[in-house]
C-alpha cells in the first residue's frame, strides 16, 4: 500500500515539471520579442527589394537624362514627330542611364516656366522639374544650302552650362536613325552593349595633347569626341584598334589592349598637316622649263634686230631738221653797146 502511494506521488511530480518549463519558456520568449526593435524584426519577416544584389553589392545610382521632343520651325509637323520618336527609341537603349522622356512638347514645357527661347536657363528649369542631371535638346533645321540637319546639345543642369554639342546631317528625313545614333554617341557616349551582354569590359580614356576636339573611333565605330578632360568610354576587354581624327591634322591610329575591369589611359598627340608649297624651278625633281620657247629661236632675235634698225632709221629721217636755204651774191652788168636793146635803158644809152 505504501509502495503504491509513493509511486503515485512520484508520477504527479514528474508530470508537473513540463507545465512549469513551458511557462518559463513562454515568458522568456515574450520578453525577447518585446525587447527587439520593430524595423529589423519586420525585415526578417518581409522581403525587401532595396537590398544588395546577388553579388552582395549595392547597385550604383544611374545618371538621370531627360530627352526632350525635337524642336523645329522650318520643317513640317510629321517630320518633327518622326525625329522625336526616333530620339526616344534610341535613347531608351542606354541601359546604363536613367532615361526620362518629356511628357509634352517643348513649347508646353517652356510655357510652364514662361520661357521665350530654349536657352540654358530654361532647359535647366525643365530638367529640375524631372529631377534630371542632363537634358538633351534637339532642333531640326535647314542649313544655308537647304539641307536638313539635326542640331543637338546636352545641358548640365547642376552647372548650368552646355556640356556638349553636335550637328548631324539628315540625308533622308524618313531615315533618321543613323543621324540620331551618331548624335547621342557624341552627347552621351556609346550604348553599353558589352555590359548588357554580360561580357567583361574595361575603360578606355583618350586624352588629346593641347586639348581641342577630335573624333574617336574604336574598331571603326564612332564612340564619341574628346573635350577638355578627354574622353572616357567603356569597351569590351581585349585588343582594339583606336583611331583619332581631327580636321587639319594627320589621322592617328594605334592598337591597344584593354583588360577586364582596368582603366587604360591613352595620350594622343596629333601632327598638323603640312601645307604643300609650289616648288621652284631649281627644286630637285621639278621638270625644267622647255627650251622650245619663242625667245630661244634664231629668227625671233633676227626679226627683233631688223625691226629695231627700221624703227631707228624712220625716226632719224622724221626727226631730221630741214636744210637751210643757201645764199650768195649775183653781179649784173650791162654792156653800154647793147643797152639800147633794154627798154628800160633805151633812152639813156644814146
Helices and strands as residue ranges (DSSP letters): H 2-35, H 38-45, E 64-67, H 77-91, E 98-101, H 106-112, H 120-129, E 134-142, E 148-156, E 161-169, H 177-188, H 193-196, E 201-208, E 215-218, E 221-225, E 231-236, E 238-245, E 252-258, E 263-268, G 294-296, H 298-319, G 336-341
